[in-house]
Amino acid sequence: METQVVEAQETVVKKERLWTLNFFLLWQGQLVSAFGDVIYEIALGFWVLQKTGSTALMGTLMACSLIPRLIISPFAGVFVDRANRRNILVATDALRGILVVGVAVAAFTGHAQVWMVFAVAIISGACAAFFNPSVGSSIPDLVPTSKLMKANSVFSMIYSGSNIAGNPVGGIIYQAVGAPFMFLFNGISYLFSAVTEVFIKIPRIERPPVESHFLEDMKDGYIFVWRFRGLRDLVIISAFLNLFSSMGTVLFLPLFEQTPGLGPAKYGIAMAALTAGMLIGMLVTSIVNIPADKKVSVLLICSFAFSAFLAIFPLTKNIILMMALGLVGGMANSILNAIISVAFQLSVPQNMRGKVSALTQTVSMGLSPIGFALGGILAEFIPVPYVISGCFIVIFILFIPFAMMKQPRRFISFDPEKQALEDIM
């Protein structure tokens, strides 16, 4: 009898572990490729600006990388729920790695053209449409529910940490060795991730004995989101928030490129401060347990802080002040995103996470390509600092009606241990 009790206790302890081999493999693979992405984006942004001198073209490039992802995502999400998610991770990372290495080779030999990076951006965006829901839907299957907030936090630390290290290093490396070496590094990082992901064991999604048709499966995802009013309203609000956020953030790099006394190196430092704030926010959410009834208040405080501090950010040329503003704004942004991510993962059933995740991302990011392109076009006629500041002022204003909406607030504060999902739909 004693032996059975001990075995049961050991089983519970094992189930409550966060850092299993599978979770670590997924995490470290993302760490390497995310760092490579930061290096690549810095090199690509300055390379396009120096080659063309056009902020509009740079914004269009950002839009091109996102448009295929948005178009394909609803179909990709259904596919993810039906397929082997590990194989999707491996295939998409391998393809992106090969393409980016190809761009690097073209750049080294002097044959790189703008159309090439556009083509790679489009294909990479399509890969991301399959890759992102595969990762997002896998995390809840690799960790226990009690560790879900921490799992999301340490995963988000990947991107924050990569930006902290990658931005200053990327700015310095660009000035020292140029874009081709940075392109090559990113391509190799994708290939490394693909190799490590081969060894991940992700549980298969349990499906009913009678398989539904692909289009019926997609329809189920639409119906679920439409009937889940709190989720639906939050996604629609997010679409407009992301529109203006994209308009503003796409101009951060031109802001430093065009402002005397700033430049690539200081751009890297400022972006590192911004993402250092994100990392601090992730550390906070990984350590501090935010009670369900406090989540809405914390989210709103962070929302207003994020938009207010980044509205001030472009209006000063003092790098120290810019770092401080970015630090606080980044911290607030990461906390509010962590709260929303956990609310989604707690409320969406396992067999629907892929398609619902893809659908909600498609809608919430649907206006972002317009934002990228419009931000670049506006900067041709209006000073860049004013465009950025105006965008975040609009975001601040948009958070006000959200604070008064009942259904999204119930969605954010959902507690599966005390409530049934039907209670908040």
Buried (B, 14 or more C-beta within 10 A) or exposed (E): EEEEEEEEEEEEEEEEEBEBEBBBBBBBBBBBBBBBBBBBBBBBBBBBBEBEEBBBBBBBBBBBBBBBBBBBBBBBBBBBBBBBBBEBBBBBBBBBBEBBBBBBBBBBEEEBEBEBBBBBBBBBBBBBBBBBBBBBBBBBBBBBBEBBBBBBBBBBBBBBBBBBBBBBBBBBBBEEEBBBBBBBBBBBBBBBBBEBBEEBEBEEBEEEEEEBEEEEBBBBBEEBBEEBBBBBBBBBBBBBBBBBBBBBBBBBBBBBBBBEEBBBBBBBBBBBBBBBBBBBBBBBBBEEEBEBEEBBBBBBEBBBBBBBBBBBBBEEBEBEEBBBBBBBBBBBBBBBBBBBBBBBBBBBEBBBBBBBBBBBBBBBBBBBBBBBBBBBBBBEEEEBBEBBBBBBBBBBEBBEEBBEBEBBBBBBBBEEEEBEEEEBB
